[in-house]
Amino acid sequence: MNTLPFTIHDLLAGNAPSWADDKFFWYAQTISLEHNRICITASRKNSITAFAEYAEEYNIPSISELSKIRHGQYSTNTLGPALVSSGSLLIINDMLAITKRTPDAKVDPGKWTTPAGRCDRTPLVTGIKETIEEIEISAKDGTILLPDMARDLIHSRPNTDFYTTSTCGIETTNIEFYVGPQLIETAHMWSYFSQASNTLELRLPIIARLDEPISLSNPEFNTPAKLVDPHTLNPEEVVPALRHFLHNLAPP
């Protein structure tokens, strides 16, 4: 049995070995719920998970094992350990950007979703990173508009046509992410806890206003991507997390 050659801080900083990409993630030791605030705490030593073959090699909990833990109702004040997934709800001219899961996906094959993935960076950076990886927006002349706009968010460069919920007035939950006692990040996101997968789902609403014709694609999985009116989405054709968030995006 081998010793894991990197720490959660290496993972968060993007300094883990390249062979660990998309194989290792962090998980929450505890998730505390207080009014409109969620505190996520990871351990400095014991909060890395991986797919089964890597988890066995390094004697860490596997994603499958963590997903099977049950905590009761989400209204419980504290739960954990639990997986954490982060992504975005990209809204362009009041239309939601969605992409399709691959037909051979182990979970929800062929369902429509928004960009998201298990956290291997902080919740905010993971959400933006997944958006960059899974949604590409092109202008009519072929100019790539996204991921360039999302990189502006990562590097905190102002862009008046692409902004997050801090300026658009959408009500969100205050997310605080700690490693041990150290506060690593504060973000404003939508949240949903899936008891079926023991996963805290976080989504960063991002609002864009574009005046030119655009097209969408998913360069990571080469699956369809498009803009839709959220009111027209069939709840049975989308993943459970998006089904939940649709209540906020498109109330009846």
N, C-alpha and C positions, 0 to 999 in steps of 0.2 A: 504494500500500500504506500503510495507516494504522498509527500507533503505538498500542499498547494503552493506554487512558487510566486504568488502575488496576494495582496490584501484587498479589502474592500475599497480602501483609499486609492489603490492602483486602478481598480476597476472604474471607479467614479471619475478618475482623472484621465481615463483612456490610456493608461500606461501598462495595462495587462498585456501579456504576449499576444501576438496576432492570431495564434492558433486558438485562443480562447474566445475570439469574436463570435457572437451569436450562439455560444455554447454555455457560457457562465453568466449568471445574473445575481443580483442581491435580493434578499427577501426581508420582510419586516419581522423583527422579534415581537414587537407589540404595535398595535394601532389603537390610539386613544381618541375618543370622540367627545368633543365638548362644544355644544351649541353649534356655531357655524365654523368650527375649527377641527381639523384632523391632525394629530401628531403621529408621525411615522418614525419609529425608532429601530435602527439596525445595530447589531453588535459589531464592535471593531474586529472581533476575532471569529465569530461564528455565524455570519449572515450571508454566506455565498452558497448558491445552489447551481445545479447544472442538470443536463440531460443524463439519463440513467447510467450510461457507460462511463461518463466522466465522474459522476457522483460516486460510483463504486470505487473507481481508481483512487480518488482523493478523500474517500471517507467523509463525504458531506451529504446533506439531504438532497434527494433528487426532486426535480420539479413535480414528478408524478406523486411522490410521497407527500409533499406539501399540499398539493391540490386536493388530496383526499381528507385532509383535516377538516373537521366541522366544529363551528363555534356557537351554534345557535343563532339567535336573531341579531341583525345588524344594529338594532337599537341598544345592544349591550355596550357599556361604556368603553371597555377595553377587550381587544381580541388579539390573537396571534399565537404562533407564528402564521404568516400569510404571505402569499405572493403579491407582487405589485406590478401592474401594467400601466403604461402611460402612452398617450397619443394626443391627437388634436381633433377638434371639430372645426374644419376649415370652411368658412362661410364666405362665398364670393357673390356679391350683388344679391344677397338674400337667398342664394342657392347653396346647398350643402355638397361638398366634394366627397364622393364615396368611391370605393374600389371593391372588386370582387375577390373573395378568397379562392385559392386554387381548388380544382375539383378533387385533388388528392389530399387536401389538408386533413390532419387528424381530427381537428375540431371545427365544426360548422363549415364543411366543404361547400363551395359554391355560393355562400351567403354574402350579401353586401355588408361592408364595414367601412369604418373610417381608419386612417392611419393609426396604428398602435402596436406596441410590443412590450415584452417583459423588460423591466428596468435593468440596464447595465450602466447607466449614468444617473444623475439626479432625476427626479420626476419631470422637472421642467425641460432639462436638456434632452432626456429620452423622448419626450413628447415632440419636441421640435425635430430631433434627429429622425424619428420614425416618419414624420411628415416629409422631410427631405428625401428619404429613401423610397417612399411608397407613392408619392404624388409628384408628377412633373407637369408643370403648366407651360404651354408654349403659345406665343402670339402667332398671328396669322403669317407673319414673315419668318417664322421659325425661331425667333428669339426666345430663350428659356427664361421665363419669369420666376418660376419656382424650380429649383431650390434657392435661387439668389435672394428672394425676399425673406425666406426663413433664416438664412444666414445672418441677415440684418438683426434678427431677434437674438440669435445666439451671441453676437458680438455687441449687442446693445447700441447699434447705430440707428438713429431715428429714421423712420420712413413713414411719411404721412399717409400713404395709401395702404399700409399694411400694419395693423396694430392689434394688440391683444385686449383682453377684457379690462385691463386697468384703465383704459380710456373709452371703451365702448358702452359701458353701463350695464353689461350683463351680470346678474348676480351669481357669484361663485362661492366656493368654500375656500377658506384659508388653509393651505396645506403647509405644514412645517415638517421638514425632514431632518432627523438627527442621526448621527453615528455616535453611539455612546451618548455622553452628555453634550456633545458639540452640535450646535445648530448649523447645518450645512446649507440649507436653502429654505426660503419661503416663497410660495407661489400661490396664485389664485386659479383654481381649476374646478371643473365639475367632477363629482365623485359618485361611485356606485360600488357596493360590495356584492360580489357574486358568491353566494354560499355554495353553488354547484361546483365551482372551481377554486374556492378559498382564495379569491383574488380581489384586491382592491383595484378597481378600474378608475383611472384618472384621465381626464381629457381637458386640454387647453383650448377654449374657444378662441379662434383667430378670425378676425373680420377683415376682408379685403374688398376694396372698391376698384374695379377695373373698367375702363371705358372702351376697350378694344376686344374684338373677337378672340377667343382662346380655345384651346383644346387640352384635354387631360389624358395622361397615360400613367401606368404603373411600371416604372423601369426595373424595379426589383423583382417582381414576380411575373411581369409581362401578362397581366390580366387587365380586363376592362376597368376604366375609371371614367367618371362623368360627374356633372353637376345636376342635382335634382332639387325640386321643391320638396322639403321634408314632409309636407302635408300629404304628398302623393305616394310615399313609401309604404309598401305592404309590410307590416310588422313581422309577418311570417317569413319574409325573404331576407331579413337582416339578422346579424348576430345579436345575442341577448343584451350585451352592453349598449349597443346602439338603440335597441328597442326601448331600453330604459331612458336613454338620453333624448329620444324623440318626444317624450312627454314634456320636456323643457323646450325643445326646438319647435315642436308643432303641437301645442296643446289642443285638445278637442274643442 
